[in-house]
Amino acid sequence: MEDKKRNRHNEAYKSLFKTKDEFIYFLQKYIAEPWTGKIKTDDLEPVDTTFITEDLEDRYSDIIYKLRLENNGEIYFYVLLELQSAVDYTMPFSCWNICPSY
């Protein structure tokens, strides 16, 4: 029962960034740099992949977008969402669990 509830909440949080417009709004609101105002939805593409392993997928979700730049370059945005039902005081160190190469 708890896993179903967690997955439902994970999907709800993940859906916040499903549309390009919502993702652009997030970037403009929280990054608030001049370049974010230049992003157009046609230049942004969701990437259909995940880097979360099966053993962690009930706690984490990730969303990846690719932004095509005017100079033919690309930027990838990787958003990692973690669903928590209790305060985790070790949160600043949680990347070590996901990104052991650091």
C-alpha positions as CSV (number, residue, x, y, z in Angstrom):
1,M,0.0,0.0,0.0
2,E,2.8,2.4,0.9
3,D,4.6,1.8,-2.4
4,K,1.5,2.6,-4.4
5,K,1.0,5.8,-2.4
6,R,4.6,6.8,-2.9
7,N,4.5,6.1,-6.7
8,R,1.3,8.1,-7.0
9,H,3.0,11.1,-5.3
10,N,6.2,10.6,-7.3
11,E,4.1,10.7,-10.5
12,A,2.3,13.8,-9.3
13,Y,5.5,15.7,-8.6
14,K,7.0,14.5,-11.9
15,S,3.9,15.8,-13.8
16,L,4.8,19.3,-12.6
17,F,7.5,19.4,-15.2
18,K,5.9,17.3,-18.0
19,T,4.9,20.3,-20.1
20,K,7.6,22.5,-21.7
21,D,5.8,25.6,-20.6
22,E,5.8,24.5,-16.9
23,F,9.5,23.6,-17.1
24,I,10.3,27.0,-18.7
25,Y,8.3,28.8,-16.0
26,F,10.2,26.8,-13.3
27,L,13.6,27.9,-14.9
28,Q,12.5,31.5,-15.2
29,K,11.1,31.6,-11.6
30,Y,13.9,29.9,-9.8
31,I,17.0,30.5,-11.9
32,A,16.0,34.0,-12.8
33,E,18.8,34.7,-15.1
34,P,18.4,36.8,-18.4
35,W,19.1,33.7,-20.6
36,T,16.0,31.8,-19.2
37,G,13.7,34.5,-20.7
38,K,15.0,33.6,-24.1
39,I,14.0,29.9,-24.0
40,K,11.3,29.0,-26.5
41,T,9.2,25.8,-26.3
42,D,10.4,24.8,-29.8
43,D,14.0,24.7,-28.6
44,L,13.2,22.4,-25.6
45,E,12.8,18.7,-25.9
46,P,12.0,16.1,-23.2
47,V,14.4,13.2,-23.1
48,D,12.8,9.9,-22.5
49,T,15.3,8.2,-20.3
50,T,16.1,7.9,-16.6
51,F,19.3,7.4,-14.5
52,I,17.5,6.1,-11.4
53,T,18.2,2.5,-10.6
54,E,15.3,0.1,-9.9
55,D,16.2,-0.1,-6.2
56,L,15.8,3.6,-5.8
57,E,12.9,4.3,-8.1
58,D,10.3,4.3,-5.3
59,R,12.1,7.3,-3.6
60,Y,13.4,9.2,-6.6
61,S,12.2,10.5,-10.0
62,D,14.1,12.3,-12.6
63,I,13.2,14.5,-15.6
64,I,15.6,15.4,-18.4
65,Y,15.2,18.2,-20.9
66,K,17.5,19.1,-23.8
67,L,17.7,22.7,-24.9
68,R,19.0,23.4,-28.4
69,L,21.0,26.6,-28.5
70,E,21.3,29.1,-31.4
71,N,24.9,28.1,-32.0
72,N,23.9,24.5,-32.5
73,G,25.0,23.6,-29.0
74,E,22.9,21.7,-26.5
75,I,22.3,22.0,-22.7
76,Y,20.8,19.1,-20.8
77,F,18.8,19.9,-17.7
78,Y,18.6,17.0,-15.2
79,V,16.0,17.4,-12.5
80,L,16.1,15.0,-9.6
81,L,13.0,14.8,-7.4
82,E,13.0,13.0,-4.0
83,L,9.8,12.1,-2.3
84,Q,10.0,12.1,1.5
85,S,7.4,11.5,4.1
86,A,9.6,12.5,7.0
87,V,12.4,14.9,7.7
88,D,15.8,13.6,6.6
89,Y,18.6,15.5,8.3
90,T,21.1,13.7,6.1
91,M,19.6,15.3,3.0
92,P,22.7,17.4,2.1
93,F,24.6,14.1,1.8
94,S,22.0,12.2,-0.2
95,C,23.7,12.8,-3.5
96,W,26.4,10.4,-2.4
97,N,23.8,7.6,-2.6
98,I,22.9,8.4,-6.2
99,C,26.2,9.9,-7.5
100,P,28.9,7.7,-6.1
101,S,31.5,9.0,-8.6
102,Y,31.8,12.3,-6.7
